[in-house]
Amino acid sequence: AESRTSTSNLFGSNADLAEEENQRNNPGANKKIVLIRHGCTHMNEYLSVPGTRWGDANFTDIFDESSEQYDLFRDSPLSPRGVRQAQRLSAKLGHSLKGSPGADIDSSLGPRDENVINEIELIACSPLSRALQTVEQALLPHIEPLAPSSQDTSSSAPQKLLDGTSLPPKRHVPVVALPLGRERVYLISDHGRPVSELSMQFPFCDFESEIDKTKGDSWWLVPKDPNSNDEDYVEWRPNGEGQTYACLGELEVDFNQRMTDLYDWLSARPESTIGLVSHWGVIDWLIGEDFENCEMRVVDFDCMNRTGFMLSDAEAAEIFSQGERCVVRDTD
């Protein structure tokens, strides 16, 4: 979709009144969303290997819970490659990236948005570990996380490098864990970990404001046995050629409802620039674009659609069957 442009010819107080009226009638007007997909994970790398790609015959994401594979694939964390991608994105945002152009997969910001990190007022992050790690590696070097109980959005004291070079002060920006922004459940990698664990590993994030405490410590779709007799569930993932799955996938109707709720949440927020660190499926639904790992784009909120742009399961399967392109293109 094309970016929105203003056609108003009003000036002075009339323009201000018109803008206020527009904001009341359209909460998403003039709002920008900074979309960031998480860095490459161990599961992304697993899915890039012929024989274990999405849809391959005999594919499985079932691993012994005592094995190293289980720890790498359940709530799959960033791989070393993914950490490098996130660090390169951080360097890009800090205007200090070294190396040849195009060697990294991160962002292609135009002149309007090249300093967008200084405009972000809120960072909403999927509570899956890979998204939280991406915030930690890519964004935290440029902001000062705001404690959940604090309202102080001022900047921290200026900092200096060892050589005496002055750095701009970090802005205080809240980082909130947002379960609405988690990935659609495709595999065991899309099942999370308890808040009690996440809050210890990622103390910069607010796990209180947006997580429903009535559901206990499990904010994600609770795993089910894929062999159970669930009359409401129809397998939508590739099957019939020996594929086995550790859990049921998230049905399209449920995912669509959650994404509509995410759209409404973004629309209702008062901030004019929001960072959303999320996943392929979520971003595809919001803007109909295929993001690579650690890709970043700035979009006008009113270019989004409340009914979504999600690919059909067959279309998504065709993309997944090609493997993870970010892994193929990454330069070590």
N, C-alpha and C positions, 0 to 999 in steps of 0.2 A: 504494500500500500504506500501511496505517496505521503510525504510529510505534510502536516497541516500548515497552511499559511494564513496569516491574518489579513482580512480585507477591510478592517475598520478604518474609518476616516475621522473618528471622533478625537477630540483633544481635551486636555484639562480635566476638570471635575466630571464632565459628562462621560469621558472615556473611563474614568475610575468607576463611576456608577455602572456603566455598561459591563465592565469587567467583573464587578461584584455580582451583578445579575447573572452573568454567564456562569460564574463559579457556582452560584446557587442552583442553577438549572442543569449544569453539567459539571459534576465534581471532577471529572477527568480532564477538563480543559486545561491546557498549558502544562500538563503533567508529563514528565519524562520518566521512563523506566529504563534503567541500566541493566540489561540482561547479560548474565554471565553463566555459561555452562561450566560445571566442575572440570577439574583436570582428569587426565587419564588414570584409570584404576586398574587393579589387578584383574578384575572381571572384564574390563574393556580389552585387555591384552589377551585374556583367555578366549574372548569372542572373536579375536582377529586371526586365530590360528585355524587353518583348514582342518575340518573334522570336529571342531568345537564352535563353529560359527552358528549363529541363530538359524534354525531350520535344518541344520545338517542331520543326516540320519544318525540315530543313536546318541544324539546330544543329551547331556545331563548336567544339572547343577546340583546334584546330590553328592555330598562329601561327608566322610566320617567326621563327626563333631570333635573328635580328639585330634584331627589331622591339621597340619599347617595350612592345607588348602581351604579348610573350613574358615579359618581365621582370616584368610585373604579374600574370600568370596562372600561371606556373610557380612552385610553392611560394608561392602568392599571399599577399603581405603585407597588413597592415592598410591600409585606405584612410584618408584623413583622417577620415572619419566613424567608422571603427572605432577610431582613436586617441582621438577624443572620447568614445566609449562607454566605453573602458577607463579613461580619466581620470575619468569620472563615477562609475564603479564604485569607483575608488580613493577619491574624495571621499565616496561613500556609506559606505565602510568607515571612513573617518576622521571621520565625523559632521560633515562640513563642506560637504555638497552644497548648492548654491544653485539656486534656480529653483523652478518650480511642480511640485507632486507629479505623478508620472506622465509627466513630460516626458522621462524617460530610461528606457532599457531596461537594467536591471542586476539588482537583487536585491530580494526581498521577505522579509527576515529577520524571524522572530518574536522575542519577548523572549528566548527561550532562546539564540538564536544571533546576536544583534546584535553581539556582541563576539567572534565566532568567529575573527577574524583573530589574536586573542591566544591562541588555543588550538591553532592549526595547528602540528604538529610536523614535518611534511614536506610539500613541494610536489612532486608528480609532474607533469611537463609533457610533452605531445607535442613531439617535436623539429621539427614543422613551424613555420615562422617566425611564422605568425599567432598560434599559442599562446604561443610564447616572447615575442613582443611584448606580448601581453596580460598575461603575468606581469610584464614590465618596467614597463608603464604602470600596472597596477592594484594589484599586490601589493608590488613592491619599495619603494614609498614607506613601507611599514609594517613591513618586515622587513629584517634584515641577512643576506644570503645567507651560508651556511656553506660554507667551502672543503671540497672533497671529502675532504681528508686530516685535517680538524679534527674534534674531538669536542666542542668548546666550544659549548654551547647556551645560554650565559648571555646577558644583554642588553648592548647597547652603552651608552655613556654617554648620559645625558639630553641632549636637544637643545632649542634655543630658537629661536623665530621672531625676526625683526628687531625686533619690538615688545617683546621680552622674555618673551613667553608661553612657558611651559615645555611641552614635548612629552614624552610618555612615551618611555622608551628603546626602541629597536628590538630585537626578539628575534632571535637568530641561528637561522635556519631553513634547512636544506639544500633546494636546488632541484635536482632530478635529471631529466635528459632520459630519457623512457620511451617507446621505440618501440612498445611494446604499446598505448599510448594514442593512436597516430596515427589519422587518419581512414581509413575504408574508402576504397579508391581508386575514386573515381567519375570524376575528370577529371585533367588534367595538374596542376591546383592541388594535388593530393594526393601529388605526388612531391616529395621533399625535396632538401636540399642537403648536401654533404659536411660531416662533423664539423669538418674543418679550417677551413671557412668559418664555420660556426655558432659555434664556440668563440671566434672573434675578435670576432664581432658581439655575442655574448651571454656575456661572461666570467663572469657570475654563476651560470651553470648548470654542473652536473656532467655532462659528456658521457662520463665514463669508466665509471661503475659499472654501468649497465644497457644499454649498447650493445655488441652482439656484435662484437668486433674481428675475428673470423674471416671476417666478411662484407666486410671492407675498409671503405671509407668510405661505402658505400651501405647505410644502415640501413633504407631503405624498400623497398617492392616494386619490383624492378627493372623499368624500362619495357620493353615489348615492342611490336613493330609490330602494330597491330590487324589488318593485312591478312595476317599470317603464318598458316600452316596449323598452328594449335595444336589438335590433336584433342581435348584435354581442356577446351577453353574453349568455352562457349556464351554468346553475347552476351545479357546480362540487362538492359542499359540500353536506353532507347527506341531503336528502329531501324526501318528499312523506309520512312522518309519523308525520306531524304536526310541523316540524321544521320551525322556522321563524328567519330571520336575519336582523340586523339593517342596513346593507349595502351590496353592492355587494362584492364578493370575488375577489381577484386578479387572473386573468386568468393565466394558466400555461405558455402560450406563452410569456406573458408580464413579468412574474417572471423570466423565463429562460433568457430573454434578459437582465434584470437588473442584474442577477447574473453573466452573461458573462461580463457585463460592470464592475462589482465589481472585477472579476478575473483580467481583464485588468488593472484596477486601481492599484491593489496590485502589479501586475507584473511590472508596469511602475515606481513605487515608488523607489527612490534611497536607502532607508533604508534597512539594512540587517536583522533587527528584528522588526517586527510590531505587536503590540497588536491589536486584533480585538474583540471588545466586542459587541456581537450580539445575535442571536436568533436561536431557534431550526431549523426552516426551512432553514435559510441561511447556517448554519453549515452542515446540512444534504446535501444540494446541493454541498457544497465545497468539502467535504471529505467522504460523504456517511456514517456518523456515527450518532447515536442517543445520543445526549448530554442531561444530566440531568441539573437541575438548578444549576448555579454556578460551573459547571464543567469546568476545564481548561486543555488544552493539547497544547503541542508545536509540530507543524508539519513542515516538509520541504515543501516549496512552490511548488517545482517541483514534489511533490507527489499528488498535486491537478490536476484537469482535467478541461480544459476550457469548455468542454461540460457538466460538472457536474455529480453528482451521485444521483440526487434527486429521492426519492421514487415516485411511481405512487400515484395518489390520493387515490386509493383503499388501497394500502399498508400503506399509512400515516393514513388513517381512522382506520385501524386495530390497529395501535399503539395508536392513540388518544382514541379509545374506551376503552382502559384499564385504562384510567385516568392518572393523573400526579403522576408518581412513586416517584418523589422527595418529594411530600407532604406526601405520605405514609411512606417513610423511614426517614423523618426528625425527629431528636430528640430535643425536646424543652429543 
